[in-house]
Amino acid sequence: FLCALCLPVLGQTPAFNHFLPGAEQVGQAEFKRFGFSIYHAKLWAPDGSFDPVKPFALSLTYSRAISRERIVLASIDEMNKLGAPVAQNPAWQFELERVLPSVKEGDTLTGVYQPGQGAVFYYQNQQTGSIDDELARYFFAIWLDPRTSEPTHRLALIGRTP
């Protein structure tokens, strides 16, 4: 069995047929800290057009090893900065720890968001789990909300020239 979400790992064009019929790449960006590449991000959506209230997939291919704990804490921190009710939802940290593994150079994590249903996550060729819609909206806001801490990165992902 070879899922459509696994195709980016194999260097082929992903189809996302099961989750996102007609998905095409919207945009891509490289995230760096202190001049070092952390990951390359790609956003996929039906017909290659991003709309935050429609399904999409975000893939991150990591340039270095990062522990699950660091990924989760950075995610929680960024969601807090965007005003997410993290303190009122302590289970969110556990939920993210459940679906986000530690990564090494070359690993790809993909989250597929279905508005109103939540998100399903994949690490390489394996589904790691899902999260509910509220947490998913705040999680993907890290990259896609206009108030993100990386606005140039967001513009590149959504296919707009920064």
HUDA-V114711 format. One line per field, one symbol per residue. phi: phi as a letter, one per 30 degrees, with the letter a starting at -180 (. if undefined). psi: psi as a letter, one per 20 degrees, with the letter a starting at -180 (. if undefined). A space follows every 50 residues. Layout:
phi->???
psi->???
This chain:
phi->.bddddeeddicddchedcbeidbddaaaccbbhicdcaccbcbaehibd bdcceabbcbcdcadbdeeddddddddddeddidddddbddeddddddcc ddbbejdbcbcccceicjbccbchcbdckbbddddeeddddeccdecedb dddeedddicdd
psi->poqhiihhhjjrpqhkgghnpjpqpgrqqppqpkippgrpqppqqpjkop oijrqrqpppoqirppqggggghhggghhghjjqlghimhigggghhhio rqrrpiqppppopopihbqpqpodjppiarqrggggghgihhhiphjqim hgggghgjkqp.
